[in-house]
Amino acid sequence: MPTPPSRTVARLLAAALVVTPVTLGSTSPTSATSPSTWPAAARSAPEPPVIADPVPKLEPPTPAARTGSARAAGRLTATRATDPLALHSRPGSPHTVYLDFDGADLGGTKWAELANTPDSTVVSAYDADGRPGLSPWEASLVEGIWHHVAEDFAPFDVDVTTEEPPSAALSRSSAGDPTYGTSVVFAHDNWVRQWCNGCSGVAYVGVYSGAGTDPWRQALVFPDFMTKRVVQTYAASDIARVIGTTASHEVGHQLGLHHDGLRASSPRGAMPYNPGRAPWGPIMGSTSQALTRWAGPDAAYTDNPEDDLAIIASQLGLVPDELPTVPVLPGVPLSGVISSAGDTDTYLVTPLRRSEVVVTPDEPFANLDVVLEVTDVLGRSSLVAPVTRLRAGRLSGLGAATQLLPGGIYQVTVRGGETPGVGRYGSLGRYTVQLR
């Protein structure tokens, strides 16, 4: 499917391809059906349906401005890691999303049962430039894709990693097995993409937390639609954003989420995928917008009643909340996570001289729009909520900073705020707070 850049809001060009569920243990899927039939099938069938997502149109580019470890439980970073194939967002979590860039064998999975499966089911390692090994440019893409997916899942108790975990970390033997996960294989054009007619990604629905679902647990993303066609045109962060959104979208399917479309009453009419409205787009729609978030049933004109955050949290759980009123020392940034709409984190700052409090979300792929409240010892409060703006494809105003505060004692409260035209739903994620 051609993918010419477009000046319209990014959207997918075709409806999802959905395979009719068959009896659990069947050796091959049946033929495709109309997309309008899949929700009922997904609810009633013993085998999960599979959804293949078409390639998105792309907005005009924005001018570009296995050993070792990059493990850190706190703030994610987009800086160069010792090894881009050893990144972790929350090491030690019982849940895993493995972003598989170094090749995989799909033998033993449902993808190996397709009618057009070749003799070899090996998927080669990710390669965007046709040269052996990961070049610095490819490493930056891997890190950016990981960073984007990790931020989408920051509120939840899950480790998004590029390091291959033990097989037991991805399998669930029974309902009592607390340790399980899934993998997203980044593959080049292969028999699965031929089967799905050139899709950007494909996954089975609702398999993440199920026991005995190992043959269905591998989602596939086909990044060639972005990297090979526009590698000289788009900045690495733009490419990582679109591919990262595709990966999160496929994991969303594995967690049981379906597509966010638009009702016929919307200004654009009925659409199977919601392309969003600048600067926002829903992860389960189709978008290359600058800000992508999980969406809820109250999204404007949505045809999907699902509460994305509640469905994900029911399987992964939320991260533990920060301790209340943690002191912030000058020049020592602290990390935190806003994990729900009702989550507020409090800190104590005691500057000895005029200083400012700065709260920065996890840029450049932040979902959190920060609201900062400062209260002095007399109970007087001031609210800082900068207006979020989109200029030249880049967002500004997601973070917040106070004016210079006189020496004294203050309580600082951080929460997620509303983004104009978007609302507060999904305004979650990691941040750092510092006194300077």
C-alpha positions as CSV (number, residue, x, y, z in Angstrom):
1,M,0.0,0.0,0.0
2,P,1.5,3.4,-0.9
3,T,2.3,5.8,1.9
4,P,2.7,9.3,0.4
5,P,3.1,12.1,2.9
6,S,-0.1,14.1,3.3
7,R,-0.9,17.5,4.7
8,T,-4.2,16.3,6.1
9,V,-4.5,15.0,9.6
10,A,-2.8,11.6,9.7
11,R,-5.1,8.7,9.2
12,L,-5.3,5.1,8.1
13,L,-6.4,4.4,4.6
14,A,-8.4,1.2,5.0
15,A,-10.4,-0.7,7.5
16,A,-8.8,-3.3,9.7
17,L,-8.5,-6.9,8.4
18,V,-10.0,-9.3,10.9
19,V,-9.8,-13.0,10.8
20,T,-12.9,-14.9,12.0
21,P,-12.0,-16.8,15.2
22,V,-11.9,-20.6,15.0
23,T,-11.8,-23.4,17.6
24,L,-8.9,-23.2,19.9
25,G,-6.2,-25.5,18.7
26,S,-7.1,-25.1,15.0
27,T,-4.1,-25.2,12.7
28,S,-5.0,-22.2,10.6
29,P,-7.2,-19.1,10.7
30,T,-10.2,-19.0,8.4
31,S,-10.9,-16.4,5.8
32,A,-11.3,-12.7,6.5
33,T,-14.7,-11.2,7.3
34,S,-16.1,-7.7,7.3
35,P,-14.7,-5.4,10.0
36,S,-18.2,-4.8,11.2
37,T,-18.4,-8.4,12.5
38,W,-15.4,-8.5,14.7
39,P,-16.6,-7.1,18.1
40,A,-19.2,-9.8,18.5
41,A,-16.7,-12.5,17.4
42,A,-14.1,-11.2,19.8
43,R,-16.5,-11.6,22.7
44,S,-17.8,-15.1,22.0
45,A,-15.0,-17.0,20.4
46,P,-12.6,-19.4,22.2
47,E,-9.7,-18.3,19.9
48,P,-8.9,-14.6,19.8
49,P,-9.4,-12.7,16.5
50,V,-6.5,-11.2,14.8
51,I,-6.4,-7.6,13.6
52,A,-4.1,-6.3,11.0
53,D,-3.6,-2.5,10.9
54,P,-3.1,-0.7,7.6
55,V,-0.2,1.7,7.0
56,P,-0.9,5.3,8.2
57,K,-0.5,8.4,6.0
58,L,2.3,10.6,7.3
59,E,2.2,14.3,8.0
60,P,4.9,16.5,6.4
61,P,8.3,16.0,8.2
62,T,9.5,18.3,10.9
63,P,13.1,19.5,10.3
64,A,15.5,17.4,12.2
65,A,16.8,19.2,14.9
66,R,23.9,-6.8,23.9
67,T,26.2,-6.3,26.7
68,G,26.1,-3.5,29.3
69,S,22.9,-2.2,30.9
70,A,20.6,0.8,30.7
71,R,18.4,-0.3,33.5
72,A,16.8,2.4,35.7
73,A,13.6,2.3,37.7
74,G,13.2,6.1,37.6
75,R,13.0,8.6,34.7
76,L,13.4,7.3,31.2
77,T,16.1,8.9,29.1
78,A,16.5,9.4,25.3
79,T,20.3,9.7,25.6
80,R,22.6,7.1,24.2
81,A,22.6,3.9,26.2
82,T,25.5,1.5,26.6
83,D,23.5,-1.0,24.7
84,P,20.2,-0.1,22.9
85,L,19.2,-3.8,23.1
86,A,19.4,-3.8,27.0
87,L,16.9,-1.1,27.8
88,H,14.4,-1.5,30.7
89,S,11.6,0.8,31.9
90,R,10.7,-1.0,35.1
91,P,13.1,-3.9,35.8
92,G,11.7,-6.4,38.4
93,S,8.1,-6.0,37.3
94,P,6.2,-9.4,36.9
95,H,4.8,-8.2,33.6
96,T,6.9,-7.7,30.4
97,V,6.5,-6.1,27.0
98,Y,9.5,-7.3,25.0
99,L,10.4,-5.1,22.0
100,D,12.2,-7.7,19.9
101,F,14.7,-6.0,17.5
102,D,17.3,-8.7,17.2
103,G,15.3,-11.3,15.2
104,A,13.0,-14.2,16.2
105,D,11.9,-17.6,15.1
106,L,8.1,-17.7,14.7
107,G,8.0,-21.4,14.5
108,G,5.4,-22.8,17.0
109,T,3.3,-19.6,16.8
110,K,0.1,-19.1,14.9
111,W,1.9,-17.0,12.3
112,A,3.7,-20.2,11.2
113,E,0.3,-21.8,10.4
114,L,-0.6,-19.3,7.7
115,A,-1.2,-20.8,4.3
116,N,1.7,-18.9,2.7
117,T,4.3,-19.7,5.5
118,P,7.7,-20.4,4.0
119,D,10.0,-23.2,5.0
120,S,12.0,-20.9,7.3
121,T,10.0,-19.0,9.9
122,V,13.0,-17.0,11.1
123,V,12.6,-13.2,11.2
124,S,15.9,-11.4,10.7
125,A,17.1,-8.6,13.0
126,Y,15.9,-5.1,12.6
127,D,17.9,-3.3,9.9
128,A,16.9,0.2,8.7
129,D,20.0,1.0,6.6
130,G,21.0,-2.2,5.0
131,R,24.3,-2.4,6.8
132,P,25.4,-5.1,9.4
133,G,24.9,-4.3,13.0
134,L,23.2,-1.3,14.6
135,S,24.5,2.0,13.3
136,P,24.3,5.1,15.6
137,W,21.3,6.2,13.6
138,E,19.6,2.8,14.0
139,A,20.4,2.7,17.7
140,S,18.7,6.1,18.1
141,L,15.6,4.8,16.4
142,V,15.6,1.7,18.7
143,E,15.9,3.9,21.8
144,G,13.3,6.3,20.5
145,I,10.8,3.5,19.8
146,W,11.4,2.0,23.2
147,H,11.1,5.4,24.9
148,H,7.8,6.0,23.2
149,V,6.3,2.7,24.2
150,A,7.7,2.9,27.7
151,E,6.1,6.2,28.2
152,D,2.7,4.9,27.0
153,F,2.9,2.2,29.6
154,A,4.6,4.3,32.4
155,P,1.5,4.3,34.6
156,F,1.3,0.5,34.7
157,D,3.3,-2.2,36.4
158,V,5.1,-3.5,33.4
159,D,8.7,-3.6,32.2
160,V,9.1,-2.4,28.6
161,T,12.4,-3.8,27.5
162,T,14.6,-4.4,24.4
163,E,16.5,-7.1,26.2
164,E,15.3,-10.7,25.6
165,P,13.8,-12.0,28.8
166,P,13.7,-15.6,29.9
167,S,10.9,-17.5,28.2
168,A,9.0,-17.9,31.5
169,A,8.7,-14.1,31.6
170,L,6.5,-14.1,28.5
171,S,4.5,-17.3,29.1
172,R,1.6,-17.8,31.5
173,S,1.1,-21.4,32.5
174,S,-2.1,-20.9,34.6
175,A,-4.3,-18.3,36.1
176,G,-2.2,-18.5,39.2
177,D,1.0,-17.6,37.4
178,P,1.8,-14.0,38.3
179,T,4.7,-13.6,35.8
180,Y,3.9,-13.2,32.1
181,G,4.2,-10.9,29.2
182,T,4.3,-10.5,25.4
183,S,6.6,-9.7,22.6
184,V,6.5,-7.3,19.7
185,V,8.7,-8.5,16.8
186,F,9.9,-5.8,14.5
187,A,10.0,-7.6,11.2
188,H,10.8,-6.7,7.6
189,D,8.4,-7.6,4.8
190,N,7.7,-11.3,5.2
191,W,5.0,-13.8,4.7
192,V,2.8,-12.4,7.5
193,R,2.9,-8.9,5.9
194,Q,2.0,-10.5,2.5
195,W,-0.9,-12.3,4.2
196,C,-2.2,-9.1,5.7
197,N,-1.8,-7.1,2.4
198,G,0.9,-4.8,3.5
199,C,-0.2,-3.9,7.0
200,S,1.9,-1.8,9.5
201,G,1.2,-4.2,12.4
202,V,-0.8,-7.3,13.4
203,A,-1.8,-8.8,16.7
204,Y,-4.3,-11.2,18.3
205,V,-6.8,-9.6,20.6
206,G,-7.1,-10.3,24.3
207,V,-4.2,-12.7,24.7
208,Y,-1.9,-10.8,27.1
209,S,-3.1,-12.1,30.4
210,G,-4.6,-15.4,29.2
211,A,-3.2,-18.7,30.3
212,G,-2.2,-21.1,27.6
213,T,-2.1,-18.5,24.9
214,D,1.6,-18.7,24.0
215,P,1.1,-19.4,20.3
216,W,-0.8,-16.1,20.0
217,R,1.4,-13.9,22.0
218,Q,3.7,-12.5,19.3
219,A,2.6,-9.2,17.8
220,L,4.4,-8.0,14.7
221,V,5.3,-4.5,13.6
222,F,6.6,-3.8,10.1
223,P,8.7,-0.6,10.4
224,D,9.9,-0.6,6.8
225,F,6.9,1.5,5.8
226,M,8.5,4.3,7.8
227,T,12.2,3.8,7.8
228,K,13.0,2.8,4.2
229,R,10.7,5.2,2.4
230,V,11.4,8.4,4.3
231,V,14.7,7.7,6.0
232,Q,16.3,10.8,4.4
233,T,13.3,13.1,5.0
234,Y,12.0,12.6,8.5
235,A,13.8,13.2,11.8
236,A,14.6,10.1,13.9
237,S,12.2,11.3,16.6
238,D,9.4,11.5,14.0
239,I,10.1,8.0,12.8
240,A,10.3,6.6,16.3
241,R,7.0,8.3,17.3
242,V,5.1,6.7,14.4
243,I,6.6,3.3,14.8
244,G,6.3,3.5,18.6
245,T,2.7,4.4,18.4
246,T,2.1,1.4,16.1
247,A,3.9,-0.9,18.7
248,S,1.8,0.4,21.6
249,H,-1.3,0.0,19.4
250,E,-0.6,-3.7,18.8
251,V,0.1,-4.3,22.5
252,G,-3.2,-2.6,23.1
253,H,-4.9,-5.2,21.0
254,Q,-3.2,-8.0,23.0
255,L,-4.6,-6.4,26.1
256,G,-8.1,-6.6,24.7
257,L,-8.5,-3.1,23.2
258,H,-10.2,-2.5,19.9
259,H,-10.0,0.4,17.4
260,D,-11.1,3.9,18.2
261,G,-13.2,5.1,15.3
262,L,-15.6,8.0,14.7
263,R,-19.4,8.0,14.7
264,A,-21.3,9.2,11.6
265,S,-22.3,12.4,13.6
266,S,-18.7,13.6,13.7
267,P,-17.7,16.5,11.4
268,R,-15.7,13.9,9.3
269,G,-18.4,11.3,9.3
270,A,-18.0,7.7,10.2
271,M,-14.4,6.5,10.2
272,P,-13.1,3.1,11.3
273,Y,-10.0,4.7,12.7
274,N,-10.0,8.1,14.6
275,P,-7.1,10.2,13.1
276,G,-7.3,12.6,16.0
277,R,-7.2,16.4,15.9
278,A,-4.0,18.3,16.3
279,P,-2.1,18.0,18.5
280,W,-3.8,14.8,19.8
281,G,-4.5,11.4,18.4
282,P,-5.7,8.2,20.1
283,I,-3.2,5.3,20.3
284,M,-6.0,2.9,19.2
285,G,-7.0,5.0,16.3
286,S,-4.5,5.9,13.5
287,T,-2.3,8.8,13.8
288,S,1.0,10.4,13.5
289,Q,0.0,13.4,15.7
290,A,2.6,14.9,18.1
291,L,0.6,13.8,21.2
292,T,-0.8,10.2,21.3
293,R,-2.6,8.9,24.4
294,W,-4.9,6.1,25.5
295,A,-8.6,7.2,25.0
296,G,-11.8,6.7,26.9
297,P,-15.5,6.5,26.2
298,D,-15.9,10.3,26.5
299,A,-13.6,11.1,23.6
300,A,-15.3,13.3,21.1
301,Y,-17.4,11.4,18.6
302,T,-15.8,8.1,19.5
303,D,-17.6,4.9,18.4
304,N,-15.7,2.9,21.0
305,P,-17.1,2.7,24.6
306,E,-14.0,1.1,26.0
307,D,-12.1,2.7,28.9
308,D,-8.5,2.0,27.7
309,L,-6.8,2.8,31.0
310,A,-9.2,0.7,33.1
311,I,-8.8,-2.3,30.8
312,I,-5.0,-2.1,30.9
313,A,-4.8,-1.5,34.6
314,S,-7.1,-4.5,35.3
315,Q,-4.3,-6.7,33.8
316,L,-1.1,-4.9,34.7
317,G,-2.0,-2.9,37.8
318,L,-0.7,0.6,38.5
319,V,2.8,1.5,39.7
320,P,3.1,2.3,43.4
321,D,2.4,5.9,44.3
322,E,5.2,8.2,45.4
323,L,5.6,8.8,49.2
324,P,3.9,12.0,50.2
325,T,5.8,15.2,50.9
326,V,9.2,14.1,49.9
327,P,11.8,16.9,50.3
328,V,13.3,18.2,47.1
329,L,16.9,19.4,47.6
330,P,18.5,22.1,45.4
331,G,20.0,20.6,42.2
332,V,18.8,17.1,43.0
333,P,16.0,16.1,40.6
334,L,13.4,13.6,41.8
335,S,11.4,11.3,39.6
336,G,7.7,10.5,39.8
337,V,4.8,9.0,37.8
338,I,1.2,10.3,37.5
339,S,-0.6,7.0,37.1
340,S,-4.3,8.1,37.2
341,A,-6.6,11.1,36.8
342,G,-6.9,11.3,40.6
343,D,-3.2,10.9,41.3
344,T,-1.5,13.9,42.9
345,D,2.1,13.9,44.1
346,T,3.3,16.2,46.8
347,Y,6.8,17.5,47.6
348,L,8.4,19.8,50.2
349,V,10.8,22.5,49.0
350,T,12.7,24.8,51.4
351,P,14.8,27.2,49.3
352,L,17.3,29.3,51.2
353,R,17.3,31.9,48.4
354,R,15.1,32.8,45.5
355,S,14.6,29.7,43.5
356,E,12.2,28.1,41.0
357,V,10.5,24.7,41.0
358,V,10.6,23.0,37.6
359,V,8.5,20.0,36.6
360,T,9.5,18.3,33.3
361,P,7.5,15.5,31.7
362,D,9.3,12.6,30.0
363,E,10.0,14.4,26.7
364,P,10.2,14.0,23.7
365,F,7.4,11.5,23.9
366,A,5.6,12.7,27.0
367,N,1.9,12.1,27.5
368,L,1.7,14.1,30.8
369,D,0.5,17.7,30.6
370,V,1.8,19.0,34.0
371,V,-0.2,21.1,36.4
372,L,1.9,22.5,39.3
373,E,0.5,24.0,42.5
374,V,2.7,25.7,45.1
375,T,1.3,26.4,48.6
376,D,3.2,28.5,51.3
377,V,3.1,28.1,55.1
378,L,0.1,30.6,55.2
379,G,-1.9,28.4,52.9
380,R,-1.7,30.7,49.9
381,S,-1.6,28.7,46.7
382,S,-0.6,29.5,43.1
383,L,-1.4,27.3,40.1
384,V,1.0,26.9,37.2
385,A,-0.6,25.4,34.1
386,P,1.1,26.6,30.9
387,V,-0.9,26.5,27.7
388,T,0.2,23.6,25.5
389,R,0.9,24.7,21.9
390,L,1.9,23.0,18.7
391,R,4.4,24.7,16.5
392,A,6.2,23.2,13.5
393,G,5.2,19.8,14.6
394,R,6.6,20.2,18.1
395,L,4.6,20.5,21.4
396,S,5.5,23.1,24.0
397,G,4.0,23.8,27.4
398,L,3.6,20.3,28.7
399,G,6.0,21.1,31.6
400,A,5.6,23.8,34.2
401,A,7.8,26.1,36.3
402,T,7.1,28.5,39.1
403,Q,8.3,32.1,39.2
404,L,11.2,32.7,41.5
405,L,10.2,31.9,45.1
406,P,11.6,33.7,48.1
407,G,13.3,31.6,50.7
408,G,10.8,29.7,52.8
409,I,8.8,26.5,53.1
410,Y,6.5,25.3,50.4
411,Q,4.4,22.3,49.4
412,V,4.5,21.5,45.7
413,T,1.7,19.4,44.2
414,V,2.0,17.8,40.7
415,R,-0.9,16.3,38.7
416,G,-2.0,15.8,35.2
417,G,-3.8,18.6,33.5
418,E,-6.1,19.2,30.5
419,T,-4.6,19.7,27.1
420,P,-6.7,22.2,25.0
421,G,-9.0,20.3,22.7
422,V,-8.0,17.0,24.2
423,G,-9.1,17.0,27.9
424,R,-7.4,15.3,30.8
425,Y,-7.9,11.6,30.0
426,G,-4.6,9.9,29.4
427,S,-2.6,12.9,30.8
428,L,-0.3,10.5,32.7
429,G,3.3,9.5,32.8
430,R,6.8,10.2,34.2
431,Y,8.2,13.5,35.2
432,T,11.1,15.0,37.2
433,V,10.8,17.8,39.7
434,Q,13.7,19.9,40.7
435,L,14.5,23.1,42.7
436,R,17.0,25.4,41.1
